[in-house]
């Protein structure tokens, strides 16, 4: 399993949001950006939430669910990802949410990495390589 890290500095998150490739779904949007300044570094990701949540409790639940899905995935190196959750993430059944978010991650990576990610397949273990 490839090591991943949390994407923490706000300037890095803004860079992904500003210039990354995106895949939008019903309950979330995933933005991916290749890091040109590194070679072979672990993928980094974070979960964010829109302002449309009824309360902080629901917003935090949505981000926890997105983080749990991201931890299951094996991501290619040298990419940053931001998962932007909308209110449906907190309420959608787990069996529907997992494949939906995995598909969004795969689509965003394919758009950002081009041919390198076109062979990516989601296996039962959650690999995107």
C-alpha positions, 0 to 999 in steps of 0.5 A: 500500500502506498503511503499518503499524507494529509494536505495541510498548508492552506496555500497548497489546498488553494493551489489545488482548488485554483489549478487542479482538474475536477470531477463533480458528482452529486454529493462531492467534487474532487480536485486533483493536481500533479505536483511538478516540483517533486518526484516519487513523493506520497500523494497528499489529500484533504477533505473540505466542506461547503457552507450548505450544511445545517450544522457543524456536527453534520459538516464534520460527519461528512468530512469524516466519511470522506476521509475514511474513504480516502484512507482506503484508496491507494493513490499514485505518487506526486498528486494532491487531492481535495475532496469537497463535500456537500450535505449529501455525503453525511446522509448517503448510505455508505454502500452508495457513497464509497463507489461514488467518491472512488469514481470521482477520485479516479475521474479527477486523476485521469483528467489530471494525469492523462494517459498515466492514469487511464489504465487505473482501475478500482479494485476491491482493495481500493487501489487506483493504480 
